[in-house]
Amino acid sequence: MIPSATSGQSPFTPEHRVERVLCFAAHPDDIDFGAAGTIAAWTAAGVEVSYCIMTDGDAGGFDPAHRQDIISLRDAEQRRAAGLVGVSDIHYLHQRDGYLEPSHEVIKEVVRLIRQVRPDVVLAMHPERNWQRLQKSHPDHLAVGESVTRAVYPAVENPFAYPELEAAGLAAFKLPWLWLYAGPTERENHFVDVSDHVDAKLAAIHVHVSQHPDAAAMDATVRNNLQDNATRAGLAAGRSAEAFHVVMVNGQGTIAGF
């Protein structure tokens, strides 16, 4: 089931059932910042959640002493963080950090994984740049959003796109929902009350010690952002929320090609 949610103009309501979710991110820690509270609520409700990290995060970190081991270090951090919110299934595309592009090589791998998992929701970074806070719009983040959006329609549901996948037994699949995070505020149309999962979200973020030279400032910023989201969602004072741009891909009114 979907966690408790408050929607603005979202087509998604709490009555929609969610049993499987596939989350895409550019780097280890992106999902934890963007959606770990919602993911913790999902897994607590019995939803199966998988991650796909497109790069190894090899350009991340601040300590020169970590360069040789940064990939294994960030992988270990991501796996520990995922475990704190109930996720154990993690996939990597092993693209180079800072060089991610929405190429057909990448899109094909996204299509492959979506057809394998066959989720109710694909969650990904937003393909549009956020001019209010440019740090949310790392080029790799935008490339994730563009790659996943191109994969979701039409390739995932077209048996003649990447036909070698169909030949390998990965049948075309009509995805119901695309949820996008880390996008422009004006695009956000769906808010999830994560008040009961803030501690789990922050614990997951804090695992990524290689990325946060000022953990206290990071913690305060995340808490403030969650409370600001809750205010925009119309939740009671003191609540916390994560914000998404929810897009219905295939529903009752959807017909082929429209």
N, C-alpha and C positions, 0 to 999 in steps of 0.2 A: 504494500500500500504506500501511497504518497505520504510523506510527513506532513504535519500540520502546516498549512500554507495560507497566506493572504495574497490575493491577486489584485492587480490593477486592471489592465485590459487583456490579461492573459487568456488564451483559449483553453488553458489547462485548469482543471478544478480538482479538489481533493478526492472526488469520487473516482477519478481515473485510477485504474490499477496499474501498479508498476511492479514487475517481478525481476527484471534484469536491466541493468544500466551499464553502459560502456562509456568511460570517461577518457577524453583525449587532452593532453597537455604538451607543451613544448619541452619543459625542463622538470626535473625533480623539484618539488615544492610548489609548482604552479597550482596543482589541484588543491593542495592544502590551504593556500591562500584563498582560492576562488570558491571552493565548494565543500570543504571537509565537514562543515556542520551539517549540511544537507545529506552528505554521504553517510555520516554517522547516524542520522535519523533513518535513512533508508535501511542500512544494515541492521539497525536495532529492530526494525519492523520485518526483517527476514528477506529483504531484497538482496539479490546477488549483484555485486558491483565489481567491475573489472577496470583496470587502468591501462592506458597505452601512453607511454612517454615517448615522444618522437625523437628527441636527442638524448645524448648521454650526459648533458650538462657539463661538458668538458671545458667550457670557457667560464664557468662560474667560480665563485669563491673569492677570497681576499688574501689568503696566506700563500706566498710563493712556495712555501715548504710542502704544500698540498698538491702541486702540479702533477707530479708523477702518479699519484694515487687518486686524483680527483674523481675519476669515473667510478671506481669501486667504492670510494667514500660516499659519493652521492647516491649510488644505487643502494648501499646499506641504509643510508638515511631515509630514502624513499620507502624502502620495505618496512622499516620500523615505524615510520609515520603512518603508512597505510594500515598496518596492523592495529594501531591505536583507534582507528575508525572502522575496523571490521573488514578490511580488504586484504586479500592475500594473492589475488590473481593479477599479476603485473606483466605487461608486455613492453618491449622496447623496439623502436624502429632503427636505432643506432645511427641517426643522422648527425652530422657535425653541428655542434652548438654554434649558433650565429650564422649558419649557412642554410638553414631550412628553407625550402621553396615548395610551392604547391605543384610539384612536378608529377608526371604520370607515374613515375616510380613510387612516389609517396602515396598518391591517391589510390593506386592499385592495392597497396598494402593496407590502407584504411578500408577499402571495399572488402578485401579478404577478411579482415578481422571482424567487421560488422556482420558479414554473412556467417562467420563462424559462431559468433556470440548470439546473434539475432535478438538484440535488446529491444525493450519497449521505449527506452530513452537513450539517445546518444547525447552526451554532454561534452562540449568543446569550448575552446577559447573563441572569442568573437573575432570575425574577420575585419571589423571596422575599427579604425583608429580612434582612440579617446584623446581628444585635444585638451581636456581639462586636467588629465593626469597621464602624461605621455609615457611614464614608466609602466603603465598597464599595457602599453602597445609596443612592446619589444617586437622587432620584425619577425622573430620566430613565432610569437604569439599569433600575429596576423596570418602567418603562413599556416599554422594549425587550423585556424578558423576557415581559411579559404580552401584548404585541402579537404577538410571534413565536409564542408558545405557542398563542394563539387562532388564528393563521393556519395553523399546522401541522396542527392538528386542530380542526374538520373542514374548514375552508375550502379549503385547498390541494387536498384530495382529493375535494371535492364539486363536480361540474360545475354545480350549481344555486346555488352560492354565488358572488356577484358574476358573474352569467351573462354580463355584457358581456366579461369576460376570456375565457371559453370561446368566445364569438362572434368574438373577435378572434384566435382560433387558439391561445390559451394553454390547452391541455388540462389537466384535472385530473391530479394527480400524487401518488402515494403515497410519501411521504418515509420512508426507512428509519430514520434516526437523528437525534435532537436532542441536542446537547451544550450544556450550560449552564455558564457560568463566572461568577466573582465572586459566588457565592452563599454560603449558610450552610455552614460546615465540615461539619456533620453530614449534609448532603446529598451531599457529594462521594463518589463511588464508583468513580472511575477516575483513574489517575495516569499521566502520560506522562513518561518519562525524557527530559529535554531537556538533559542534561549537555553534549552536543556542540554545543548551539545557544544557550548562555547568552550568549556574547559577541554573537551576532547580535541576540538579544532586547534586551539592554541598549543596543546601538548604536541600535536602532530607538527605544527609549524616549528616549534622549538627544537624538534629533533634535527632540523636542518641547520645545525650549528655552524657548518662551513660557510653558510650564506648570510649570517646575521651578526655583524660586528657590534651592533647596539640592540641587544635582545629586548631591553626594557622599552625603548622607543618603539620598536616593532610591535610589541605586545599592546602598548597603549594605542597605537594607530589602528590596529586591527579591531580592538574593542570599540573604539570610537566609530569606525566605519560601520560595524555591525549595528550599533545603536542608531546611527544616522539612517541606515537602510530601514530599520524598524519604524522610525518616525515617518519616513516617506511612505511606508506601507500602511500607516494608520494604526500600528500596534500600540499597546499601552506603554506608558513610560517605563523605562528599565528593561524592555525586551530587546532582543537581538535578532537580526534577520540577514540572510544572504539574498542577493538580487540576481535575476536572470532575465535574458530575453528568450522567451519560449515561443517556438514556431511549430505549428502543426504541419507535419509533412504529408501524412496520409490519414484521412479520417472519413467519416460517413459521406461527406460531400465532395470528396476528391475523385476526380476521374482522370484517366490516363492523359498525360501531357498538359494538364491544367491545374 
